[in-house]
Amino acid sequence: MAPTTETCKYTYKPCGHPRSTKRNGTLHLLCEFHRTKANSIQRAYAAKKRQRQAGNEVPPPVADAMELSLPMPDMAFIDQLISDVSDLSDTTSHSSWNDDELVCEFL
């Protein structure tokens, strides 16, 4: 079937459906099916573009915690904290104290 001026002008595949009519009475290039399909694709593209521009993209995955490293001064500080806590627990190891008493002793 040879395309006529009254049939859909869909470019990827011959479509024999009649072109849809605009509100002003002139003809669209596509039939109603292909217009609906093109409009839905365009809406999805526009929504993705708006999300990208608004910065609502999903952030890239964060590397595992094991791969993260701290600068040496931070590591030294953490080592000091750990040793202070272990020293504190050695000197105040009262097995009969409950958690509240230990917190008060620590403060």
N, C-alpha and C positions, 0 to 999 in steps of 0.2 A: 504494500500500500504506500503510495507516494505521499509525503507530507504535503498538506495543503495549508492555506492560511487559517483554516478553521480548526486544525488539529494541534495537539500539544507539541511544543518545541523542545521537549526534554532531550538533552544532547547525548546522553550515554546509551540510549536504547530507543528504538522507534516506539512511539506511543500513539495509538489511534484515537484516544479519547478527545472529546472537544475541549477547546480552551475555555477556561472559566471567564466570567464577565466581571469587570470592575464595577464599582458603584456608579461611575459616570457613564456606563454603557459600553465602553471600549473593552477590548479583549486583553486578558493577561497573556503572557507567553506560554504558561503551563496550564495543564488541567488541574482540577481541584485536588486530586490525589497527590500529584507532584508538588503543588504549591504547599500543601499541608506538610509534606515530608521535608521540603526545603526550609520551611519556616521553623519546624521543630529542631532541625539541625542547627539553624542559625541561632535560635534561642539558647541551645545548649552551649554553643561556642561563646556567645555573649556572656552567659553566666560564668563560665570558666574564666573569661577575660576579666570580668568584674572582680572575681575572687582573687585573681593574681594581683590586680592593681590595688585592692584593698589590703593586701598582705595577709589574707586568710589561707594561704597555702599551708599544707601540712608540713611541719618542719621536718628536715631530714632526720633519720634515726640517729640517736646519740650513741657514741661509742661506748663499749662496755666500761664499767667502772674500773676494771683491772687495767685497762689501757690508759686510763688517765693518770697523769703524774703531777705532783705538786713541786713547786720550786724548793730548793734545798732548805732555805730558812723556814718554810712552812713545815717541812718534814721534821726539822730539828725541834720545832715548837710542839708538834704532835708527839714526838718521842719524849720530850720533857713532861708533857701532860700525862702520858701513860706511866712514866716512872713515878711522878708525883702521886698519882692515884694508887699505884701499887704500894708505894711507901706508906701512904695513909692507911690503906687496908691492913698492912702488916702491923702498924702501931695501934690501931683501934679495932682489932679483931675480937670483939666481944660477941661471942656466939649467942649469948642470952638476950642481946638487944634486939628489938624489933626494927623494922625499916624506918619508922618515924624517929626513933631515937638516933639511928645512924645518920639520918638527914640533919637532925638538929646538931649532932656532934660535928658533922662536916661543915655546917654553916658557922 
